[in-house]
Amino acid sequence: EKNLAGAVGAASAHLGMSRGISYNEVERKALAEAYEEVLINLNLSPTELRKKLDYYQEKEHLLLEQASELEDKVAELNEEIEQRGRAEQALEDSERNYSEVFNATLEAIVILDPADGKILDANQSFHEKFGFGEQLPVELTLAECIDQDSLPSESLLQQIMDETMQSGEGLFECDCLAGGDCNGFWCEASLQKIELRGRRLLLAMLRDISERRQADKAFRRQLEFSSTLLETIPIPVFHKNNRLVYTGCNAAFEKIVGLPREKIIGKQVHEVWPDKLADIYEQSDRELLANKGSTVFETQLRAADGKLMDIMLYKATYQNEAGKVLGIVCGIMDLTERKQMEVDRNKAERMESIGLLAGGIAHDFNNLLTALLGNISLSRLMADESGNEQLDDLLSEAEKAGKRAGGLTKQLLTFSKGGSPVKEIVALEGLVRESAGFALRGSNVSCQFNIQPGLWATEVDPGQISQVLNNLVINAKQAMPSGGGITISTANTTFDKPMPGSGLIGRYVLVEISDQGEGIDEANLPRIFDPYYT
């Protein structure tokens, strides 16, 4: 092998010389001596040596190529080792950072096995909030930390974990149990699928939402109270958005519109009200949206039952936190009864003035009647002494008329609050028949009486009741100029509860008078109780 190595070296030098490689004189001499020594030692001819040199040179070339490939692979392996080292260092740093963040997070966090919910790891906040020491109980599962009664079903937790492994995320709320000195709390559990150290696991963040839940409950109670209040108040209320579309209303508003709220919500004003009213409402709404604030105005509307109502509209805008107008809320006040009360008050004031006048006239008339009746009485005495019966009869009729005029005077005094009704116990049947018969005497109108047997006695002023019956029967007669019939009915009546309007309660006698006339013109109805109006 040594001779071969020497021969190869000498041959290489020879080849170098033959290939034009320059050597100095000493090198050429040394190479020549080595070449001759190789030829002698190997017992080879120059041609044979050339072949062997070519063979080994080819081998050398292959070995050099393989060495180069090995060097490249070694370099690649070194690079890979360095990359793996850097990756392992990054992983180590990441896990260290993860551990620091994991334990520094204020929310309770656990790593779960999705198969059974077993807790594999938990941060410091979980230990503190759930009352565990440094070590978790062996084989502790998330289900053991949750009040199962707070979930709709026992299998829901596992179902949520399975779905999270499919979708990547999950969310639910539950009541958490705690041990030691810690109290339980209501939490929001947020699940997320993760991969940790080659395993597919679940990360669960348990956020304490007790305060938020209490605030939600308080808000819902307030909302329920407001909704109940809105539904029960008799004032119609509605609200619209800033596009003037109805977004809600209460039952009172449904009643006056005559539509259920399902057919109101989502509609524009022209789809709910007649065009004339809708134009008024829309104009006021647009002005209010432009100017913000509130407005009040009166108008009229005809409700679903056909009743024409005088109303007061109270409208105001409502805004968001940024001050943007979101819509309009409106309350409707029914002024019909108030306006009617104003009319009645005006009538009462007129009646009071008329009463004062009637009282003065009654006093003066009563003075005249006193003198007149006194003179008639004296004249009757004189006629009686002279035996003039005809004159006595005439004076008697005059005296009766004067006494009836005295009754009228008493009524005028009562009307003017200058006197009080003179009440007495009266069988109403006789008074009804007498008054109606007197009013219909000589007319072409008949009268039918329906008197209930056992009619109760009444405490009334006979003069006033007689006048009321006379006026009603005379009005009925005048409503039937071509003749007709009047029906007068009486009945015993008991009001167990106060009667609407009058507040009457107890036992009364009811008198009803009906006729076959044309009725009263609607234009005249408001004045039927005005004195002397016919």
Secondary structure as UniProt FT lines:
FT   HELIX           2..18
FT   TURN            19..20
FT   HELIX           25..42
FT   HELIX           46..104
FT   STRAND          108..113
FT   TURN            114..117
FT   STRAND          118..122
FT   HELIX           124..130
FT   TURN            138..139
FT   HELIX           142..145
FT   HELIX           148..150
FT   TURN            154..155
FT   HELIX           156..167
FT   STRAND          169..176
FT   TURN            180..181
FT   STRAND          185..196
FT   TURN            197..198
FT   STRAND          199..208
FT   HELIX           210..232
FT   STRAND          237..241
FT   TURN            242..243
FT   STRAND          246..249
FT   HELIX           251..257
FT   HELIX           261..263
FT   TURN            264..266
FT   HELIX           269..271
FT   HELIX           275..291
FT   STRAND          294..302
FT   TURN            304..305
FT   STRAND          308..319
FT   TURN            321..322
FT   STRAND          325..334
FT   HELIX           336..386
FT   HELIX           389..415
FT   TURN            416..417
FT   STRAND          424..426
FT   HELIX           428..440
FT   TURN            441..442
FT   STRAND          445..451
FT   TURN            453..454
FT   STRAND          458..460
FT   HELIX           462..478
FT   TURN            481..482
FT   STRAND          484..495
FT   TURN            500..502
FT   STRAND          506..515
FT   HELIX           522..527
FT   TURN            528..529
FT   TURN            531..532
//
